[in-house]
Amino acid sequence: MSTTGTQELRSYVNVGRENSTPIDLYYEDHGSGKPVLLSHGWPLNGASWEKQTAALLAAGHRVIAYDRRGFGKSSQPATGYDADTFADDLHKLITKLDLRDFALVGFSMGSAEVAGYIGKYGTERIRKAVFIGALPPFLLKTPDNPGGVDPGVFADIKKGILADRLAFLSGFLKNFYNTDVLGGKLISEQAVQNSWNVGVGASATGTLECVTAWQTDYRKVLPKIDVPTLIIHGDADRILPIGATAIPLAKSIKGAQLVVIAGAPHGLLWTHADQVNAELVKFLA
């Protein structure tokens, strides 16, 4: 972390220590008006919200985006890549900024942080919640969750990361953006390459350990979400298929609004930004 200038220092919140090293989360805080806090997906960072940030600022919101521990400009410790710690990290950022009456928006793994935070800290400070390309309620296939993902899939992902993280992320991003269908049309080679650059810059340990965190069961905490909730999902999502995620999620949260975007992949924040932004701005108005 740079220590040049007070502005740079204000861009970090300390969430702990590992041996001699502080664990700091990087964040950006722009605009004014009703606050919106954005939690990003794996293996990206807060900058992955660039199209949403522009739309939200134009709509008159204060927009805060942060980098999860291990990702982006945040510290890369060897520990703390679990749902409970992620919720605590988010709480420390919210507390530092003294956010109240704000909207909490999560994409992909960030949507799990929305659920995890509310499950642990409640909705006292939150006015609205948004899940985009959602991970909850429970990804893992078990006897009481037959629609989940086979445990072998997670084992194979870990195996791929351990064998060659850089090559694995390249293949992962093809299915993240459905480049065989949308490449050169709704997403450029350069945009995919940028996501790869960001992903390989993340903590190797964090990249791997987050795969275990994905298997967290949020079914018991979802009924605690008692604020207006929007769920946005693509029906062509290959990473988090809608039948295992957004559809049961919408049934788990009282009064939740589900918007399905036709043909959208997992990485719809970029490929279908206009549609996502229109729904987001309308809901947060």
C-alpha positions in Angstrom: 0.0 0.0 0.0 1.3 3.4 -1.0 1.6 5.9 1.8 2.0 8.9 -0.4 -0.7 11.5 0.3 -3.7 11.5 2.5 -6.1 10.8 -0.5 -4.3 7.5 -1.1 -4.4 6.6 2.5 -8.2 7.3 2.7 -8.7 4.7 -0.1 -8.0 1.8 2.2 -9.7 0.3 5.2 -7.8 -2.0 7.5 -9.5 -5.3 8.3 -6.8 -7.1 10.2 -3.2 -8.3 10.2 -1.2 -11.3 9.0 2.1 -11.6 10.9 3.9 -8.3 10.3 1.6 -7.2 7.5 -1.6 -5.2 7.6 -4.6 -6.5 5.6 -6.1 -3.5 3.8 -9.1 -3.3 1.4 -8.9 -0.9 -1.4 -12.1 1.1 -2.3 -13.3 4.0 -4.4 -16.0 6.4 -3.3 -17.5 8.7 -5.9 -20.4 11.0 -6.4 -23.2 12.1 -4.0 -26.8 11.2 -3.2 -28.1 7.9 -2.0 -25.2 5.5 -1.5 -24.8 2.3 -3.5 -22.1 -0.2 -2.4 -20.9 -2.7 -5.1 -19.3 -6.1 -4.4 -17.6 -7.7 -7.3 -17.3 -11.2 -8.7 -14.4 -13.7 -8.9 -11.7 -13.4 -10.1 -12.2 -9.7 -10.8 -12.1 -6.4 -8.8 -14.1 -3.3 -8.1 -13.2 -1.8 -11.5 -15.3 -4.5 -13.2 -18.3 -2.4 -12.3 -17.2 0.5 -14.6 -20.3 0.4 -16.8 -22.6 0.3 -13.8 -20.7 3.0 -11.9 -21.0 5.4 -14.8 -24.8 4.8 -15.0 -25.3 5.1 -11.3 -23.3 8.3 -11.0 -25.3 9.8 -13.9 -28.5 8.9 -12.0 -27.3 10.9 -9.0 -26.0 8.2 -6.7 -22.9 8.0 -4.5 -21.1 4.9 -5.7 -18.6 2.9 -3.6 -16.8 -0.1 -5.1 -14.2 -2.1 -3.2 -11.7 -4.9 -3.9 -12.3 -8.1 -1.9 -9.3 -9.3 0.1 -6.9 -11.1 -2.2 -8.1 -9.3 -5.3 -7.5 -6.1 -7.2 -5.5 -3.5 -5.2 -6.4 -5.0 -1.8 -3.9 -7.0 0.4 -3.3 -10.6 -0.5 -3.1 -12.5 2.7 -2.9 -16.3 2.9 -6.0 -16.5 5.2 -9.6 -15.3 5.5 -11.2 -16.6 2.3 -14.4 -17.8 3.8 -17.9 -16.4 3.9 -17.7 -15.3 7.6 -14.6 -13.3 7.1 -15.8 -11.7 3.9 -18.9 -10.5 5.8 -16.7 -9.1 8.5 -14.5 -7.3 6.0 -17.6 -5.8 4.3 -18.9 -4.7 7.7 -15.6 -2.9 8.5 -15.9 -1.0 5.3 -19.5 0.0 5.9 -18.7 1.0 9.5 -15.7 3.1 8.4 -17.8 5.0 5.9 -20.7 5.0 8.3 -23.0 4.0 5.4 -26.8 4.2 6.2 -29.8 3.9 4.0 -27.7 2.5 1.3 -28.2 -0.1 -1.4 -26.0 -3.3 -1.3 -25.4 -4.7 -4.7 -23.5 -7.9 -5.4 -22.4 -9.7 -8.6 -21.7 -13.4 -8.7 -19.5 -14.1 -5.6 -20.3 -10.6 -4.5 -23.9 -11.6 -4.3 -22.9 -14.2 -1.7 -21.3 -11.4 0.3 -24.7 -9.6 0.2 -26.4 -12.7 1.7 -23.6 -13.3 4.2 -23.4 -9.8 5.4 -27.2 -9.6 5.9 -27.2 -13.0 7.6 -24.6 -11.8 10.1 -25.4 -8.1 10.5 -29.0 -7.6 9.4 -30.6 -4.9 7.3 -30.7 -2.0 9.7 -28.4 0.1 7.5 -29.6 -1.2 4.2 -32.5 0.2 2.1 -32.4 -2.2 -0.9 -30.5 -5.4 -2.0 -29.5 -6.5 -5.5 -28.2 -9.9 -6.6 -26.8 -10.0 -10.2 -25.6 -13.3 -11.6 -26.3 -14.7 -8.2 -24.5 -17.5 -6.4 -27.0 -18.2 -3.5 -29.0 -19.9 -2.2 -26.8 -23.0 -2.2 -24.6 -24.2 -5.0 -23.6 -27.6 -3.8 -25.6 -30.7 -4.7 -26.7 -32.6 -1.6 -29.6 -35.0 -0.7 -31.7 -32.0 0.3 -30.5 -29.8 -2.6 -30.7 -32.1 -5.6 -30.7 -29.1 -8.0 -27.2 -28.1 -7.0 -23.8 -28.6 -8.7 -22.0 -31.9 -8.3 -19.1 -31.8 -5.8 -16.8 -33.1 -8.5 -17.1 -29.9 -10.4 -15.6 -27.9 -7.6 -12.9 -30.5 -7.2 -12.1 -30.2 -10.9 -11.9 -26.4 -10.7 -9.5 -26.6 -7.8 -7.4 -29.1 -9.8 -7.3 -26.8 -12.8 -6.3 -23.8 -10.7 -3.5 -25.8 -9.0 -2.2 -27.3 -12.2 -2.1 -24.0 -14.2 -4.0 -21.1 -12.8 -3.3 -18.9 -15.8 -4.5 -21.4 -18.4 -7.5 -22.3 -16.2 -8.7 -18.6 -16.0 -8.4 -18.3 -19.8 -10.8 -21.2 -20.3 -13.1 -20.0 -17.4 -13.5 -16.5 -19.0 -14.6 -18.0 -22.3 -17.6 -19.5 -20.5 -17.9 -16.4 -18.3 -18.6 -14.3 -21.4 -19.9 -17.0 -23.8 -17.2 -15.8 -26.2 -18.1 -18.5 -28.8 -21.5 -16.8 -29.2 -20.9 -13.2 -28.1 -17.2 -12.6 -28.9 -16.7 -9.8 -31.3 -20.3 -8.7 -30.9 -21.1 -7.9 -27.3 -17.6 -8.3 -26.0 -14.1 -7.6 -27.5 -11.0 -9.7 -27.3 -9.4 -6.8 -25.4 -12.2 -6.8 -22.7 -11.7 -10.5 -22.2 -8.0 -10.0 -22.0 -8.4 -7.3 -19.4 -10.5 -9.6 -17.2 -7.7 -12.2 -17.6 -5.0 -9.6 -16.6 -7.0 -8.7 -13.5 -7.7 -12.4 -12.6 -4.1 -13.5 -12.8 -3.1 -10.6 -10.7 -5.2 -11.8 -7.8 -3.8 -13.9 -4.9 -3.2 -17.5 -6.0 -4.2 -18.7 -2.6 -7.3 -16.5 -2.6 -8.3 -17.6 -6.1 -8.2 -21.3 -4.9 -9.7 -20.9 -1.5 -12.7 -19.0 -2.8 -13.9 -22.2 -4.6 -14.6 -23.6 -1.1 -16.4 -20.5 -0.1 -18.7 -20.8 -3.1 -20.1 -24.0 -1.5 -21.5 -22.0 1.6 -25.2 -22.7 2.3 -27.2 -19.4 2.5 -30.6 -20.9 2.7 -31.2 -20.1 6.3 -30.1 -16.5 6.1 -32.1 -15.5 3.0 -35.4 -15.2 5.0 -33.7 -12.4 7.0 -33.7 -10.2 3.9 -36.6 -7.9 4.6 -35.8 -5.0 2.3 -36.8 -4.6 -1.3 -34.7 -7.0 -3.4 -33.9 -7.2 -7.1 -32.4 -10.3 -8.8 -30.9 -10.0 -12.3 -29.7 -13.1 -14.2 -28.9 -14.2 -17.7 -30.7 -17.2 -19.1 -27.5 -18.3 -20.9 -25.3 -18.2 -17.7 -22.9 -21.2 -17.9 -21.1 -20.4 -14.7 -24.0 -20.1 -12.3 -27.0 -21.6 -14.2 -30.3 -19.8 -13.5 -32.1 -23.0 -12.4 -29.7 -23.6 -9.6 -29.3 -20.0 -8.4 -31.6 -17.1 -9.3 -34.9 -19.0 -9.6 -34.7 -20.7 -6.1 -33.2 -17.4 -4.7 -36.2 -15.5 -5.8 -38.5 -18.0 -4.1 -36.4 -17.7 -0.9 -36.7 -13.9 -0.4 -40.2 -12.5 0.3 -41.3 -10.1 -2.5 -38.1 -10.4 -4.5 -38.3 -9.2 -8.1 -36.6 -11.5 -10.7 -35.5 -10.0 -14.0 -34.2 -12.6 -16.6 -32.1 -11.2 -19.4 -32.4 -13.3 -22.6 -29.2 -14.6 -24.1 -27.1 -13.0 -21.3 -24.0 -14.9 -20.1 -22.6 -14.8 -16.6 -20.5 -11.7 -17.4 -23.6 -9.7 -18.2 -22.3 -6.6 -16.4 -20.3 -6.0 -19.6 -22.1 -7.8 -22.4 -25.6 -6.6 -21.4 -24.7 -3.5 -19.5 -27.5 -1.3 -21.0 -30.2 -3.8 -19.8 -28.6 -4.4 -16.4 -28.1 -0.6 -15.9 -31.7 0.2 -16.8 -33.1 -2.3 -14.3 -30.6 -1.2 -11.6 -31.2 2.5 -12.0 -35.0 2.0 -12.1 -35.0 -0.2 -9.0 -32.7 2.1 -7.0 -34.6 5.3 -7.9 
